[in-house]
Amino acid sequence: MGLMVTESEKSKHDMLRAMRKHIRENGITDFTDFQDWCDENNDCWSQALDSGLSSVIEKYIDGRFY
């Protein structure tokens, strides 16, 4: 029996994966730098961070470098 995933959950997951890939590939070590980059370059990601995903990404960045 498979786990049902809504389309919005899948798109949120895909967005988080893309954010993590960008963070890895660009050596981002500080959440505020990433937030500033999103504000200037990726409105979709910026809105997602403002809508509650920031803690997930902040923990990811902190976990990679501490």
N, C-alpha and C positions, 0 to 999 in steps of 0.2 A: 504494500500500500504506500503510494507516494505522498510526499508532503506538498500541499497546495501552496503556491507562492503567487501573490497577486502581481499584476503588471507593474504597479507602482513600487512594490518591494523589490522587484527585479531591477527596475530602472535606478532605484536608490543604491542597490548593491553595485550595479555597473558603474555608477557615478563614483562611489567610494573607491572601487578598484582603480578607476582612472586617476583619481586624486592621489592614491598611494603610489601608483606608477610614476606620476609626475614628480612627486616628492622624492622618490628614490633616484630617478634619472637626473634630477636637477640638484641633488645634494642639499635639499632644504633641511635646515636644522632648527628652525624657529617657527612656531605657529604664526606669530604676527607677520613675519615675512611672507608666509604662504597666504594669509588672509589679505594682505596688501596686494600681492600679485593677483589673486582672484578678483579683488575689487577693480583692478585696472585691466585685466585680460580675459576673465571668464565669468561673465555675469551669472550664468547658471550655477556654477560652483559657489560663487559669492552668496547667492540667495540661499543655497542649500546650507552653507555654513551658518548663515543668519537664522535659519529655520530649525536649528537644533543638532546639526551634524558636527558642529565645531568640536565638541568634547571627544567624539570618536577620533577625529583627525589629530587633535592635539595630543591625545594619548598615544596615537601611532607615532607621531614625530618624537615625542618624549621617550618612548620605548626603544626607538632606534638608536638613540645617541646617549642614553644614560645608563 
